[in-house]
Amino acid sequence: TDDTNNVIRLTEEGVVFFYYCLMAIAIASGNAWLIGIAAALCLLSRFAIVGWLPCLAVYWVMNKKYSQLAKAFISGSAVVLLLLIIPFGWSPVQLFISLPGKYIAHAQTVWNTYPEHFNNSLGMAKFFGKDGVEALHYCLLITTFLVPLVFILFFLLRRKQQRANNLLLASFNLTLTMFYNFLDVSYLYLYYTPVLVSLLIAGFSLCAQREDEADEKRMISSR
């Protein structure tokens, strides 16, 4: 509602907010078909999810949930085919693949023309400065892929008992945290996505806690 907030008026980020919140809902539901659909929509809107997909695959493989992996792969591939490849061909895919290679040059241009996008925004870019854009980009790649994967493997290898949905939601949120903190260009409107996803996950957590408390009260009363 703020007149100076152009997140809806001047950007396409509202669509991204929806897709990434849908991803959180899909993970919480545990529905592999929906997870595949949401993952494809997220990937076609923002690359932020790319570091989490290996975590998801590792989790399902190590837990021998091959059918879940197959369902997600089929539904995600179907979305990409129907929305991108069939109507537009292979050229948009080539464009997507080539974009990350242009991020460093774009960030350096923005530093020279609009440094306020870094200095007045969130993220780590302001601390790296205009001479550290390349280092920032590699930090983004390493942390986005490595941190959530180490997190998942820590719990899986130690066989700590955790709800599957909680573990996947936590690793998903870690991926977004790393990605958005190390963005090459930290436009402020981009940060609504991780904030909204975090609020949604917090809501899931509170609901689960209340359900556990209700179950405990029922068990006590039944005794």
C-alpha positions in Angstrom: 0.0 0.0 0.0 3.0 2.3 0.2 3.2 4.6 -2.9 7.0 4.2 -3.0 6.8 0.4 -2.9 6.9 -0.7 -6.5 7.2 -4.4 -5.9 3.8 -5.1 -7.6 3.5 -2.0 -9.8 6.8 -2.2 -11.5 8.0 -5.8 -11.2 6.9 -9.4 -11.9 7.9 -10.5 -8.4 4.3 -11.2 -7.3 4.3 -14.3 -9.5 7.6 -15.4 -7.9 6.2 -14.9 -4.4 3.3 -17.2 -5.4 5.4 -19.9 -6.9 7.9 -20.1 -4.0 5.1 -20.1 -1.4 3.4 -22.8 -3.4 6.7 -24.7 -3.2 6.6 -24.4 0.6 3.0 -25.7 0.6 3.9 -28.6 -1.6 6.8 -29.6 0.6 4.6 -29.4 3.7 2.0 -31.6 2.0 4.5 -34.2 1.0 2.8 -34.6 -2.4 5.5 -35.5 -4.9 3.4 -34.6 -7.9 2.8 -31.1 -6.5 6.4 -30.7 -5.5 7.5 -31.4 -9.1 5.0 -28.9 -10.5 6.0 -26.2 -8.0 9.7 -26.8 -8.5 9.4 -26.4 -12.2 7.4 -23.2 -11.8 10.0 -21.8 -9.4 12.8 -22.7 -11.7 11.2 -21.0 -14.6 10.7 -17.8 -12.6 13.8 -17.5 -10.4 16.9 -19.7 -10.2 16.9 -19.5 -6.3 15.6 -23.1 -6.0 18.3 -24.7 -8.1 20.6 -25.4 -5.1 17.8 -27.2 -3.2 16.9 -29.7 -6.0 20.0 -31.9 -5.3 19.1 -31.9 -1.6 15.6 -33.2 -2.4 17.0 -35.9 -4.7 19.6 -37.0 -2.1 16.9 -37.1 0.6 14.6 -39.3 -1.4 17.4 -41.6 -2.7 18.9 -42.1 0.7 15.4 -42.9 2.1 14.7 -45.2 -0.9 11.7 -43.1 -2.0 12.3 -43.7 -5.6 8.7 -43.4 -6.5 8.5 -39.9 -5.0 11.6 -38.9 -7.1 10.0 -40.3 -10.3 6.7 -38.6 -9.7 8.3 -35.2 -9.0 10.6 -35.6 -12.1 7.6 -36.5 -14.3 5.3 -33.7 -13.2 8.1 -31.1 -13.3 9.2 -32.2 -16.7 5.6 -32.0 -17.9 5.3 -28.4 -16.7 8.5 -27.4 -18.5 7.4 -29.1 -21.7 3.9 -27.6 -21.7 4.8 -24.1 -20.6 8.1 -23.6 -22.3 9.5 -26.1 -24.8 6.3 -27.0 -26.8 5.1 -23.4 -27.3 8.4 -21.7 -27.6 11.0 -24.3 -28.5 14.5 -24.8 -27.2 15.8 -21.2 -27.5 14.4 -20.0 -24.2 16.2 -22.9 -22.4 19.4 -21.8 -24.0 18.7 -18.3 -22.9 18.1 -19.5 -19.3 21.4 -21.5 -19.3 23.4 -18.5 -20.6 22.0 -15.9 -18.1 24.1 -16.8 -15.0 27.2 -16.1 -17.0 26.1 -12.5 -17.4 25.3 -11.8 -13.8 28.8 -10.6 -12.9 29.0 -8.1 -15.7 25.5 -6.9 -14.9 26.4 -6.4 -11.2 29.5 -4.4 -12.1 27.4 -2.2 -14.3 24.8 -1.6 -11.6 27.6 -0.8 -9.1 28.9 2.0 -11.5 25.5 3.5 -12.2 23.2 2.8 -9.2 25.3 1.9 -6.1 22.2 2.7 -3.9 20.8 -0.7 -4.9 23.6 -2.2 -2.8 24.2 0.4 -0.1 20.5 0.9 0.8 19.4 -2.7 0.5 19.8 -6.1 2.2 22.3 -8.9 1.5 26.1 -9.2 1.6 26.9 -7.4 -1.7 27.5 -4.1 0.0 30.3 -5.7 2.1 32.0 -7.2 -1.0 32.0 -3.9 -2.9 32.2 -3.3 -6.6 35.6 -4.9 -6.8 34.3 -8.1 -5.1 31.5 -9.0 -7.4 33.1 -12.1 -8.8 33.9 -13.4 -5.2 30.3 -12.7 -4.2 29.0 -14.7 -7.2 31.1 -17.7 -6.3 30.0 -17.4 -2.6 26.4 -17.5 -3.9 27.1 -20.7 -5.9 29.0 -22.5 -3.2 26.7 -21.7 -0.3 23.4 -22.2 -2.2 24.4 -25.7 -3.1 26.6 -26.7 -0.3 25.0 -25.4 2.9 21.5 -27.1 2.5 23.2 -30.3 1.2 25.4 -30.5 4.3 22.4 -29.8 6.5 20.4 -32.7 4.9 23.3 -35.1 5.0 24.0 -34.3 8.7 20.6 -35.4 9.7 20.4 -38.4 7.4 23.8 -39.8 8.2 23.3 -39.4 11.9 19.8 -40.8 11.5 18.3 -38.2 13.8 14.6 -38.6 13.9 12.9 -35.7 12.2 9.7 -35.2 10.4 10.5 -35.5 6.7 8.5 -32.4 5.8 10.3 -30.3 8.5 13.7 -31.4 7.3 12.9 -30.6 3.7 11.3 -27.2 4.6 14.3 -26.3 6.7 16.7 -27.1 3.9 14.5 -25.3 1.4 14.6 -22.2 3.6 18.4 -22.5 4.0 18.7 -22.5 0.2 16.7 -19.3 -0.1 18.7 -17.7 2.8 22.0 -18.4 1.1 20.8 -17.4 -2.3 19.3 -14.1 -1.4 22.0 -13.1 1.0 24.7 -13.5 -1.7 22.7 -12.0 -4.6 24.9 -10.3 -7.2 22.5 -7.3 -7.3 20.5 -6.9 -4.2 17.4 -5.2 -5.4 15.2 -4.7 -2.4 12.0 -6.0 -3.9 13.6 -9.4 -4.4 13.7 -10.0 -0.6 9.9 -10.4 -0.3 10.2 -14.0 -1.5 12.4 -15.4 1.3 10.4 -13.4 3.9 7.0 -14.6 2.8 8.3 -18.2 2.6 9.8 -17.9 6.1 6.4 -16.6 7.4 4.6 -19.4 5.8 6.9 -22.0 7.3 6.5 -20.4 10.7 2.8 -20.7 10.3 3.2 -24.4 9.4 5.3 -24.9 12.5 2.8 -23.2 14.8 0.0 -25.3 13.4 2.0 -28.5 13.9 2.8 -27.5 17.5 -0.8 -26.8 18.3 -1.8 -30.2 16.8 0.8 -31.9 19.0 -0.4 -30.1 22.1 -4.0 -31.1 21.2 -3.0 -34.8 20.7 -1.1 -34.7 24.1 -4.2 -33.3 25.8 -6.4 -36.0 24.3 -4.0 -38.7 25.4 -3.9 -37.4 29.0 -7.7 -37.1 29.1 -8.2 -40.6 27.8 -6.1 -42.0 30.6 
